């Protein structure tokens, strides 16, 4: 059973954000840049204590006026502090840069493989911010999946097939190969299971391996205001 850690992980979160020239102020439980949405807060949980190592989960919650998104990062290391440091590294490398590009443009510019595009879906235009493919594993990433473009195309085509009746979406895709060789697909839309994409993920050319690896991606989608005809 998970246990909330009595550690001020928000201090670590603010230190990371400060590196990107983001100045935050606290309102209730959340921190806001220039008093504007989204708000952000971190929580950490002890998932397992094996004596010689621990497993922790770091949750980063982004608050919007009508919704909130949670990005979770699980890490195993010798101590809680080392595991949390690893989890924050995952957050910074794979998720934070996408949020800066999407919502905190006043921050220091980031280059970490984040892409932006305008997508047309159901007659509306959307701003898409796509993170890099975050990878964890001991083998070269290029050997893990035969065609990484096929993974990207699968994510995009499944998103574009949705009705999309909200203004902001977060799509999280994770594919994990356990140390026992078990393949674990995960796909979420605004923290709810995205079953169509999850079912398709295992059909890609993933490497069969007894070594752990994990590939992660985040797509943020914001509906653009329709152009006013003059």
C-alpha positions in Angstrom: 0.0 0.0 0.0 1.4 3.4 -1.0 2.2 5.9 1.7 2.5 9.7 1.3 6.1 10.7 2.0 6.7 13.4 4.6 9.2 15.2 2.3 8.9 18.8 0.9 9.0 17.7 -2.8 7.6 21.1 -3.9 10.9 22.7 -2.8 12.6 20.4 -5.3 9.9 21.2 -7.9 10.4 25.0 -7.5 14.2 24.6 -7.7 13.8 22.9 -11.1 11.3 25.5 -12.4 13.6 28.4 -11.3 16.3 27.0 -13.7 13.9 28.1 -16.5 13.4 31.6 -15.0 9.9 30.7 -13.9 8.8 32.6 -10.8 5.9 31.1 -8.9 3.6 32.2 -6.2 1.6 29.9 -4.0 -2.2 30.1 -3.9 -3.8 27.5 -1.5 -2.1 24.2 -2.5 -0.9 25.1 -5.9 1.9 27.3 -7.4 1.2 29.7 -10.3 3.4 31.5 -12.8 2.4 35.2 -12.8 -0.9 34.2 -11.1 -2.1 32.5 -14.2 -3.3 28.9 -14.9 -2.1 26.2 -14.9 -1.2 25.7 -11.3 1.3 23.0 -10.4 2.0 20.9 -7.3 4.0 17.8 -6.5 3.3 14.8 -4.2 5.5 11.8 -3.5 4.5 8.3 -2.3 6.5 5.3 -1.0 5.3 2.3 -3.1 7.6 -0.4 -1.9 10.4 -0.8 0.7 12.6 -3.8 0.0 15.2 -2.9 2.6 18.1 -2.7 0.1 16.0 -0.5 -2.2 12.8 1.5 -2.4 10.2 2.3 -5.0 8.7 5.8 -5.0 6.0 7.5 -7.2 6.2 11.2 -7.9 2.9 12.8 -9.0 3.0 16.3 -10.7 -0.5 17.8 -10.9 -1.4 20.6 -13.3 -4.5 22.5 -12.4 -6.7 24.2 -15.0 -10.0 26.1 -14.4 -12.1 23.1 -15.4 -9.7 20.2 -15.2 -6.5 18.8 -13.8 -3.8 16.5 -15.3 -1.5 14.2 -13.3 1.8 13.0 -14.6 3.2 10.1 -12.6 6.8 8.9 -12.5 7.9 5.7 -10.7 11.5 5.1 -9.7 13.5 2.5 -7.8 16.8 3.3 -6.1 18.8 2.6 -3.0 17.2 5.5 -1.0 14.1 7.6 -1.1 16.1 10.7 -1.9 17.9 9.0 -4.9 14.6 7.6 -6.2 13.0 11.0 -6.0 15.9 12.6 -7.8 15.5 10.1 -10.6 11.8 10.7 -10.8 12.3 14.5 -11.0 14.8 13.9 -13.8 12.2 12.0 -15.8 9.7 14.9 -15.2 12.1 17.5 -16.4 13.4 15.7 -19.5 10.1 14.4 -20.8 7.2 16.5 -19.5 8.3 19.9 -18.1 9.7 21.2 -21.5 6.3 20.5 -23.1 4.5 22.4 -20.4 6.9 25.4 -20.8 6.3 25.4 -24.5 2.6 25.2 -24.2 1.8 27.4 -21.2 4.8 29.2 -19.8 6.4 31.0 -22.9 7.8 33.6 -20.6 10.2 30.9 -19.3 13.7 30.2 -20.7 13.3 28.7 -24.1 13.7 24.9 -24.3 14.9 22.8 -27.2 14.6 19.3 -25.8 12.9 17.6 -28.8 9.6 19.4 -28.2 7.6 19.9 -31.4 4.7 22.2 -32.1 2.1 22.0 -34.9 -1.4 23.1 -35.8 -3.8 20.2 -36.3 -7.3 20.4 -37.8 -9.7 18.0 -36.1 -13.5 18.0 -36.6 -13.4 21.4 -38.4 -11.5 23.1 -35.6 -7.8 24.1 -35.3 -5.7 22.9 -32.4 -2.3 23.8 -31.1 -0.4 20.6 -30.5 2.7 20.5 -28.3 4.5 17.1 -28.6 7.2 16.0 -26.2 10.2 14.0 -27.1 10.1 10.3 -26.7 11.4 9.9 -23.1 13.4 6.6 -22.9 14.7 4.6 -19.9 16.7 1.4 -20.5 20.2 0.0 -20.8 20.0 -0.7 -24.6 20.3 1.9 -27.4 16.9 3.5 -28.0 17.3 3.0 -31.8 17.2 -0.8 -31.2 14.0 -0.7 -29.1 11.4 0.0 -31.8 11.8 -0.7 -35.5 10.1 2.5 -36.7 9.6 5.3 -34.2 7.7 7.3 -36.8 5.1 4.6 -36.8 4.6 5.1 -33.0 4.2 8.9 -33.6 1.8 8.3 -36.4 -0.3 5.9 -34.3 -0.6 8.4 -31.5 -1.6 11.2 -33.8 -4.1 9.2 -35.8 -5.8 8.0 -32.7 -6.1 11.5 -31.3 -7.4 12.9 -34.5 -10.2 10.2 -34.6 -11.7 11.6 -31.3 -14.7 13.9 -31.0 -12.7 16.3 -28.7 -15.4 18.4 -26.9 -13.1 20.0 -24.3 -10.6 22.9 -24.8 -7.4 21.4 -23.4 -6.2 17.8 -23.5 -3.2 15.8 -22.3 -2.5 12.5 -23.9 0.1 10.3 -22.2 1.5 7.2 -23.9 3.8 4.8 -22.1 5.2 1.4 -23.4 7.1 -0.7 -20.9 9.0 -3.9 -21.3 9.6 -5.5 -17.9 12.7 -7.3 -16.8 10.7 -10.5 -17.3 9.9 -9.6 -20.9 6.3 -8.6 -20.2 5.0 -5.8 -22.5 2.9 -3.3 -20.7 1.1 -0.6 -22.9 -0.5 2.4 -21.3 -2.4 5.3 -22.9 -4.4 8.0 -21.1 -6.5 11.0 -22.2 -6.9 13.5 -19.4 -6.0 10.8 -16.9 -8.7 8.4 -18.3 -7.7 5.2 -20.1 -7.4 5.8 -23.9 -8.3 2.2 -24.8 -8.1 2.4 -28.6 -4.5 3.6 -28.5 -3.6 1.2 -25.7 -4.8 -1.8 -27.7 -2.8 -0.8 -30.7 0.6 -0.1 -29.0 1.7 -3.7 -28.7 1.2 -4.2 -32.5 4.3 -2.1 -33.2 7.7 -3.6 -33.8 9.0 -3.5 -30.2 12.2 -5.4 -29.3 11.7 -8.6 -27.5 14.1 -8.4 -24.5 14.6 -9.5 -20.9 16.0 -6.1 -20.1 13.7 -3.4 -18.7 12.9 -0.4 -21.0 10.2 2.2 -21.1 9.2 4.7 -23.8 7.1 7.7 -22.9 5.4 10.6 -24.8 3.1 13.5 -23.9 0.9 15.4 -26.3 -0.8 18.6 -25.1 -3.6 19.8 -27.3 -5.2 23.3 -27.0 -8.2 24.4 -29.0 -7.6 27.6 -30.9 -10.3 30.3 -31.2 -12.1 30.2 -34.5 -11.1 33.0 -36.8 -13.7 35.7 -37.0 -14.9 36.4 -40.6 -14.9 40.1 -41.5 
